[in-house]
Structures are given as structure tokens and as C-alpha cells.
Amino acid sequence: MIAVIVLIVIVVVIVAVLAGMYNGLVKRRNQVDNSWSQIDVQLKRRHDLIPNLVEAVKDYMSYEQETLTNVTQARAAAIDAGNQGPQAVAEAENVLTGTLKTLFAVTENYPDLKANQNVMQLQEELTSTENKIAFARQFYNDSVLTFNNKVQTFPSNLIAGMFNFTTRQFFEVPEAEKAVPTVDLR
């Protein structure tokens, strides 16, 4: 009788441990999905602000149509990359960031444009959104790290393998963006 009780207790403990590992994996997977959604929300906000900025500067920058076209095309490419995974989104968003930097640099050549309240407000909103995107990316990568560690470490990797939990991809900056710019003050 005691052997049966001990056996039942051992089985219950093993089942509880396995259920705890499974639930931990589910929670971390959901956190990764939630953190990706937060990035998506901020990127949507950014994509919504860009047409307003382009409209605000269009009249002032009649000679800079190529810059405006590049921003518009980069925005469209970034929106299209939305369902292609973190790496594709990161690459498209980095191109968009580059075109926005060019647009902001060009606006420096137009004193009337720099003084325009609407343009200044849109630039400030975009800058604020860029900061929120950076924080959301960091949170996503932290969530992916925690999830991937659970999926790859023993003993939870046994449960992960049985229930098809797979590692997630980090939101990484392409190598070209990592280069440190050179500054020549001569």
C-alpha cells in the first residue's frame, strides 16, 4: 500500500514539473508574441506619421521630389515587410530610417520649412516614435532571449521538443547599419 502511494506521489510530482515547464514555455512564447505586437504598434504609428510629414514639406521642397519619393517608397516597402519576420522588417525599417534622415537633412536647407510649426511637430513626433520603437525592439529581444533560453536548456528543451516550441529570431540591425561613422573635423 505504501509503495502505491509513493508511486502515485512520484507520478504527480513528475506531471506537475512537466506541466510547470510547459506552462513556462507558453508564457514566454506569449510574451514574445506580445512584444512583437508592441513593435508593430509603434511601426504602424511611424508609418501613419510619414505621409503627414511628406505632405507638410512637399510645397516647400519642390526641387527635392526624389527625396520625397524615396521616403514614400521606403514606407511602402516597410509596410509590405510586416509579415515576413523580424529580419525582413528590420532591414526595411532601417532603409526607411535612412530615407527619413535624408529628408530631415534636406529640410535644413529650407529656413521657412524649419520654422514651420507643423513640420517641427511632426519631426518631434517621429523622433519620439523612434525612441519608442527602440525600446520595443529591446523588450522584444529580451523576450526572445528568455524564450530561446527556455527552449534550448535542459530539461525544458525536452518539453519544447515534444510540443514543437522553436526558437525565435532576434530583431537585429544589419551589418551595414552597425558601422561606426567616421568624422573628419578638418
Helices and strands as residue ranges (DSSP letters): H 2-58, H 65-80, G 81-83, H 86-107, H 111-115, H 117-152, H 156-162, H 175-178
